[in-house]
């Protein structure tokens, strides 16, 4: 991973103008923020800069306004929740100006209106980048979750201002480096989710990087079918059988052991608490669907994790939102958390479903690092260079 500058590399900042890219794209209902996780992640960076006397101008997007002003996507509505997590006053600025910024007291914190209201933001328009950069003395990216996009506020500004990683970005990059960049082996990866097609590039990259690849969720059914196992009416991408077979061959060539479930929990319908049975994968009836990994397989997977030093996790093992098909995910997550707690495992997880699953299991705080990034985390797992991260290169 490219070396990058952090806030530790900043000199005197009192009175200077900091343009800070943050992620304020939080869920809302009835005009109130329903989950402030992303806001809390930025508290260390914002308060550190503010306490050092910088004028902190927060740049962010909200929703998908597609380059035009839409009041329902105004960042004004996020300000009260941000003030609550920071414990200090936050000003809202619809349109920055030299005079308005000059009149701010040192240490001020300002939310600038939704960057995606401007059509040039997502086009990474050089003129827009130059104009916004004129309001700052330096740039800080604290939003890994949007750094897979080459936008004005994630990449364009770095061509005009000295660029630094904020504390949340720094923590994320260090965790990812420890997980796949330069990990301690053996390394295991848990990859779950509904479809192989959404994570093809992830799987293809991981087999060259990890020692154990644990495949769960609906995508495991596609791999089972590729091996000639009947999966009944389970979610399965039969048209990707050849692709799944090629990934299994690539894993063999790379000396990566792929773990597929050998016992599974099945039901005739996908509903909460239906009649279920646990069977060997070769005993799935034509009218049944696989909805979770079975207990014997989970126990074997737990034994695998006990031999590993590093774990990367993306996606649940079963249909965890619907009981009792959360059992395998919860059990293996608790094993990973216990191993992390005792110091034998570095565990890094990411992706929306993954965060929800780990919270559901009550172990999110016990993992070494849990990323709230979705697309950026997946692209990192694919081995792609993220424009917003590459732009921070020292």
C-alpha positions as CSV (number, residue, x, y, z in Angstrom):
1,X,0.0,0.0,0.0
2,X,1.2,3.5,-0.9
3,X,2.6,5.5,2.0
4,X,0.2,8.4,3.0
5,X,0.4,11.5,5.1
6,X,-1.7,11.7,8.2
7,X,-2.7,14.5,10.6
8,X,0.6,13.8,12.4
9,X,2.3,15.4,9.3
10,X,0.5,18.7,9.6
11,X,2.3,21.6,11.0
12,X,0.7,24.6,12.6
13,X,-3.0,24.7,11.7
14,X,-4.4,27.5,13.8
15,X,-6.4,29.9,11.6
16,X,-5.9,27.7,8.5
17,X,-8.8,26.4,6.5
18,X,-9.2,22.6,6.4
19,X,-11.3,21.0,3.7
20,X,-12.3,17.7,5.2
21,X,-14.1,15.0,3.1
22,X,-16.4,13.1,5.5
23,X,-19.3,10.6,5.0
24,X,-22.5,12.2,6.2
25,X,-24.7,9.9,4.0
26,X,-26.6,8.5,7.0
27,X,-30.0,6.8,7.2
28,X,-32.9,9.1,8.1
29,X,-36.6,8.8,9.0
30,X,-39.1,11.6,9.7
31,X,-36.3,14.2,9.5
32,X,-34.1,12.5,12.1
33,X,-30.9,10.5,11.7
34,X,-31.6,6.8,12.7
35,X,-28.0,5.6,12.8
36,X,-25.1,8.0,13.6
37,X,-22.3,5.4,13.2
38,X,-20.7,7.2,10.3
39,X,-21.0,10.6,12.1
40,X,-19.2,9.2,15.2
41,X,-16.4,7.8,13.1
42,X,-15.4,11.3,12.1
43,X,-15.4,12.8,15.7
44,X,-11.6,12.3,16.2
45,X,-10.6,14.0,13.0
46,X,-13.0,16.9,13.4
47,X,-12.3,17.6,17.0
48,X,-8.5,17.3,16.6
49,X,-8.5,19.9,13.8
50,X,-11.0,22.2,15.6
51,X,-9.0,22.0,18.9
52,X,-5.9,22.9,17.0
53,X,-7.6,26.1,15.8
54,X,-8.3,25.2,12.2
55,X,-11.5,26.3,10.4
56,X,-13.0,22.9,9.6
57,X,-15.1,22.9,6.4
58,X,-16.8,19.5,6.0
59,X,-17.5,18.3,2.5
60,X,-19.9,15.5,1.9
61,X,-22.8,14.1,-0.2
62,X,-26.2,12.9,0.8
63,X,-28.3,10.6,-1.4
64,X,-28.3,10.8,-5.2
65,X,-29.5,14.2,-6.3
66,X,-27.8,13.8,-9.7
67,X,-26.3,17.2,-10.0
68,X,-29.2,19.4,-9.1
69,X,-30.6,21.0,-5.9
70,X,-33.2,18.9,-4.2
71,X,-34.2,19.9,-0.7
72,X,-34.8,16.4,0.5
73,X,-31.1,15.8,0.0
74,X,-29.9,18.9,1.9
75,X,-27.1,18.3,4.4
76,X,-28.8,20.9,6.6
77,X,-30.9,18.2,8.2
78,X,-27.8,16.2,9.3
79,X,-26.4,19.2,11.3
80,X,-28.3,18.6,14.6
81,X,-27.2,14.9,14.8
82,X,-23.6,15.9,14.0
83,X,-23.7,18.6,16.8
84,X,-25.0,15.9,19.2
85,X,-22.1,13.5,18.5
86,X,-19.5,16.3,18.5
87,X,-20.9,18.1,21.6
88,X,-20.1,21.4,19.9
89,X,-21.7,23.9,17.6
90,X,-21.8,23.2,13.8
91,X,-22.6,25.9,11.3
92,X,-24.3,25.1,8.0
93,X,-23.0,26.9,4.8
94,X,-25.1,26.7,1.7
95,X,-22.4,28.2,-0.5
96,X,-18.9,28.9,0.7
97,X,-17.4,32.4,0.1
98,X,-14.0,33.9,1.0
99,X,-15.7,36.5,3.2
100,X,-17.9,34.0,5.1
101,X,-14.9,31.7,5.8
102,X,-12.6,34.7,6.7
103,X,-15.2,35.8,9.3
104,X,-15.3,32.3,11.0
105,X,-13.6,32.1,14.4
106,X,-10.7,29.7,14.6
107,X,-11.9,26.2,15.6
108,X,-15.2,26.6,13.7
109,X,-16.9,23.5,12.3
110,X,-18.9,24.0,9.1
111,X,-21.0,21.6,7.0
112,X,-21.0,22.7,3.4
113,X,-24.1,21.9,1.4
114,X,-24.3,18.5,-0.5
115,X,-21.4,18.3,-3.0
116,X,-23.5,16.3,-5.4
117,X,-25.9,19.2,-6.0
118,X,-23.1,20.4,-8.3
119,X,-23.0,18.5,-11.7
120,X,-19.2,18.7,-11.7
121,X,-18.7,16.7,-8.5
122,X,-19.2,13.2,-9.9
123,X,-17.5,14.2,-13.2
124,X,-14.4,15.2,-11.2
125,X,-14.5,18.5,-13.0
126,X,-11.1,20.3,-12.8
127,X,-12.6,23.8,-12.7
128,X,-14.9,22.8,-9.8
129,X,-12.0,21.3,-8.0
130,X,-9.9,24.5,-8.5
131,X,-12.8,26.6,-7.2
132,X,-13.4,24.6,-4.1
133,X,-9.7,24.3,-3.4
134,X,-9.5,28.1,-3.3
135,X,-11.4,28.0,0.0
136,X,-8.9,25.8,1.8
137,X,-5.3,25.6,2.8
138,X,-5.1,21.8,3.0
139,X,-7.3,18.8,2.3
140,X,-8.1,15.8,4.6
141,X,-9.9,12.7,3.4
142,X,-11.6,10.9,6.3
143,X,-14.1,9.0,4.2
144,X,-12.8,5.6,3.0
145,X,-16.3,4.6,2.1
146,X,-16.4,7.0,-0.9
147,X,-12.8,6.7,-1.9
148,X,-13.5,4.2,-4.6
149,X,-15.0,7.2,-6.5
150,X,-12.8,9.7,-8.4
151,X,-14.9,12.8,-7.6
152,X,-13.9,16.4,-7.0
153,X,-14.2,16.0,-3.2
154,X,-12.4,12.6,-3.1
155,X,-9.7,13.0,-5.7
156,X,-9.8,16.3,-7.6
157,X,-8.9,18.5,-4.6
158,X,-5.6,16.6,-4.1
159,X,-4.3,18.2,-7.3
160,X,-4.5,21.7,-5.7
161,X,-3.9,21.2,-2.0
162,X,-1.6,19.2,0.3
163,X,-3.6,16.1,1.1
164,X,-3.7,14.0,4.3
165,X,-5.6,11.0,5.7
166,X,-7.9,11.7,8.6
167,X,-8.0,9.5,11.7
168,X,-10.9,7.3,10.5
169,X,-9.2,6.9,7.1
170,X,-5.9,6.2,8.7
171,X,-7.4,3.5,10.9
172,X,-9.2,1.9,8.0
173,X,-6.1,1.8,5.8
174,X,-3.9,0.3,8.6
175,X,-6.5,-2.4,9.3
176,X,-6.8,-3.3,5.6
177,X,-3.0,-3.4,5.2
178,X,-2.9,-5.8,8.2
179,X,-5.7,-8.0,6.7
180,X,-4.6,-8.5,3.1
181,X,-1.7,-6.1,2.3
182,X,0.8,-7.7,4.6
183,X,-1.1,-10.2,6.7
184,X,0.2,-12.8,9.1
185,X,-0.6,-16.2,7.7
186,X,-2.5,-18.4,7.7
187,X,-5.2,-16.1,6.4
188,X,-8.9,-17.0,6.1
189,X,-11.6,-15.1,4.2
190,X,-15.3,-15.6,4.8
191,X,-17.3,-14.5,1.7
192,X,-21.1,-14.8,1.8
193,X,-24.1,-13.2,0.2
194,X,-26.8,-14.1,-2.3
195,X,-25.0,-14.1,-5.6
196,X,-21.6,-15.2,-7.0
197,X,-22.1,-12.6,-9.8
198,X,-21.8,-9.7,-7.4
199,X,-18.5,-11.0,-5.9
200,X,-16.8,-12.7,-8.8
201,X,-13.8,-10.3,-8.8
202,X,-13.5,-10.6,-5.0
203,X,-13.4,-14.4,-5.1
204,X,-10.9,-14.4,-8.0
205,X,-8.6,-12.1,-6.1
206,X,-8.9,-13.8,-2.7
207,X,-7.9,-17.2,-3.9
208,X,-4.5,-15.8,-4.7
209,X,-4.2,-14.1,-1.3
210,X,-5.6,-16.3,1.4
211,X,-5.0,-19.8,2.7
212,X,-8.6,-20.6,3.4
213,X,-11.7,-19.4,1.5
214,X,-15.0,-20.0,3.3
215,X,-17.9,-19.5,1.0
216,X,-21.4,-19.2,2.4
217,X,-24.8,-17.6,1.7
218,X,-26.6,-18.2,-1.6
219,X,-23.3,-18.1,-3.5
220,X,-22.3,-21.4,-1.8
221,X,-25.2,-23.1,-3.6
222,X,-23.7,-22.1,-7.0
223,X,-20.4,-23.7,-6.0
224,X,-22.1,-26.8,-4.8
225,X,-24.1,-27.1,-8.0
226,X,-20.8,-26.7,-10.0
227,X,-19.6,-29.7,-8.1
228,X,-22.6,-31.7,-9.2
229,X,-24.6,-31.4,-5.9
230,X,-28.4,-31.0,-6.2
231,X,-29.5,-27.9,-4.4
232,X,-33.3,-28.2,-4.9
233,X,-35.0,-24.9,-5.3
234,X,-32.3,-23.0,-3.5
235,X,-31.1,-19.6,-4.8
236,X,-28.5,-20.7,-7.3
237,X,-26.8,-19.1,-10.4
238,X,-26.6,-22.3,-12.5
239,X,-25.4,-20.3,-15.5
240,X,-22.2,-19.5,-13.5
241,X,-21.3,-23.2,-12.9
242,X,-18.3,-23.0,-15.2
243,X,-17.1,-19.7,-13.6
244,X,-17.4,-21.3,-10.1
245,X,-15.5,-24.3,-11.4
246,X,-12.7,-22.1,-12.7
247,X,-12.5,-20.3,-9.3
248,X,-12.2,-23.7,-7.6
249,X,-9.4,-24.7,-10.0
250,X,-7.6,-21.4,-9.5
251,X,-7.8,-22.0,-5.7
252,X,-6.2,-25.4,-6.1
253,X,-3.4,-23.9,-8.2
254,X,-2.8,-21.2,-5.5
255,X,-2.9,-23.8,-2.7
256,X,-6.0,-22.1,-1.2
257,X,-8.4,-24.4,0.5
258,X,-12.1,-23.7,-0.4
259,X,-14.6,-24.6,2.3
260,X,-18.1,-25.3,1.2
261,X,-20.8,-26.5,3.7
262,X,-21.3,-30.2,3.9
263,X,-24.4,-30.1,6.1
264,X,-27.1,-27.5,5.6
265,X,-30.3,-26.3,7.1
266,X,-33.2,-26.5,4.6
267,X,-36.9,-25.6,4.4
268,X,-39.7,-25.7,1.9
269,X,-40.3,-22.0,2.2
270,X,-38.3,-18.9,3.0
271,X,-40.1,-17.5,6.0
272,X,-39.5,-16.8,9.6
273,X,-39.3,-20.0,11.7
274,X,-40.7,-22.5,9.2
275,X,-40.3,-26.3,9.6
276,X,-36.6,-27.0,8.9
277,X,-34.3,-30.0,8.8
278,X,-30.5,-30.3,8.9
279,X,-29.2,-32.6,6.2
280,X,-26.0,-33.6,4.3
281,X,-25.7,-31.5,1.2
282,X,-26.3,-34.6,-0.9
283,X,-29.7,-35.1,0.7
284,X,-31.4,-31.8,-0.3
285,X,-34.8,-32.6,-1.7
286,X,-36.0,-31.1,-5.0
287,X,-38.7,-29.0,-3.2
288,X,-36.3,-27.7,-0.5
289,X,-34.1,-24.7,-0.4
290,X,-30.7,-24.3,1.5
291,X,-31.0,-21.3,3.9
292,X,-28.1,-21.8,6.3
293,X,-24.9,-23.7,6.9
294,X,-25.4,-26.7,9.2
295,X,-23.9,-27.1,12.7
296,X,-21.3,-29.7,11.8
297,X,-19.9,-27.5,9.1
298,X,-19.8,-24.5,11.4
299,X,-17.9,-26.5,14.0
300,X,-15.4,-27.5,11.3
301,X,-15.1,-23.9,10.2
302,X,-14.5,-22.8,13.8
303,X,-11.6,-25.2,13.9
304,X,-10.2,-23.7,10.7
305,X,-10.3,-20.2,12.3
306,X,-8.4,-21.5,15.3
307,X,-5.5,-22.3,13.0
308,X,-5.5,-18.9,11.4
309,X,-3.8,-15.6,12.3
310,X,-5.8,-13.3,10.1
311,X,-9.5,-13.2,9.0
312,X,-11.3,-11.0,6.4
313,X,-15.1,-11.3,6.5
314,X,-17.6,-10.0,4.0
315,X,-21.2,-11.4,3.9
316,X,-23.3,-13.7,6.0
317,X,-23.3,-17.5,5.9
318,X,-27.1,-17.8,5.7
319,X,-30.2,-15.8,5.4
320,X,-29.4,-14.2,8.7
321,X,-32.2,-11.6,8.7
322,X,-34.7,-14.4,9.0
323,X,-34.6,-16.7,12.1
324,X,-33.5,-19.4,12.5
325,X,-31.2,-18.9,9.5
326,X,-28.9,-16.6,11.5
327,X,-27.5,-19.5,13.5
328,X,-24.4,-20.3,11.5
329,X,-23.4,-16.6,11.0
330,X,-23.8,-15.9,14.7
331,X,-21.9,-19.0,15.8
332,X,-18.9,-18.4,13.6
333,X,-18.8,-14.7,14.3
334,X,-18.7,-15.4,18.0
335,X,-15.8,-17.8,17.5
336,X,-13.9,-15.2,15.5
337,X,-14.6,-12.6,18.2
338,X,-13.4,-14.9,20.9
339,X,-10.2,-15.6,19.0
340,X,-9.7,-11.9,18.5
341,X,-10.3,-11.2,22.1
342,X,-7.7,-13.7,23.2
343,X,-5.1,-12.2,20.8
344,X,-4.7,-15.1,18.4
345,X,-6.6,-13.6,15.4
346,X,-6.6,-10.2,13.6
347,X,-10.2,-9.9,12.3
348,X,-11.3,-7.3,9.7
349,X,-14.9,-7.2,8.4
350,X,-16.8,-4.9,6.1
351,X,-19.9,-4.3,4.0
352,X,-23.4,-3.4,5.0
353,X,-24.8,-6.9,5.5
354,X,-21.7,-7.9,7.3
355,X,-21.9,-5.0,9.8
356,X,-25.6,-5.8,10.4
357,X,-24.8,-9.5,10.9
358,X,-22.0,-8.8,13.4
359,X,-24.1,-6.3,15.3
360,X,-26.9,-9.0,15.4
361,X,-24.4,-11.5,16.8
362,X,-23.3,-8.9,19.4
363,X,-19.7,-9.1,18.4
364,X,-19.0,-6.0,16.1
365,X,-17.0,-4.3,18.9
366,X,-14.9,-7.5,19.4
367,X,-13.5,-7.6,15.9
368,X,-10.2,-5.9,15.3
369,X,-11.8,-3.6,12.8
370,X,-15.2,-3.3,11.2
371,X,-15.6,-1.1,8.2
372,X,-18.9,0.5,7.4
373,X,-17.8,1.0,3.8
374,X,-19.8,-1.0,1.2
375,X,-18.5,-0.5,-2.4
376,X,-15.1,0.7,-1.3
377,X,-14.5,-2.3,0.9
378,X,-15.6,-4.7,-1.9
379,X,-13.3,-3.0,-4.4
380,X,-10.4,-3.2,-1.9
381,X,-11.2,-7.0,-1.6
382,X,-11.0,-7.2,-5.4
383,X,-7.5,-5.8,-5.3
384,X,-8.4,-2.5,-7.0
385,X,-6.6,0.7,-6.4
386,X,-9.0,3.2,-4.9
387,X,-8.6,6.7,-6.5
388,X,-9.3,8.6,-3.2
389,X,-6.7,6.5,-1.4
390,X,-4.1,6.6,-4.2
391,X,-4.4,10.4,-4.2
392,X,-3.2,10.6,-0.6
393,X,0.2,9.1,-1.6
394,X,3.0,10.9,0.2
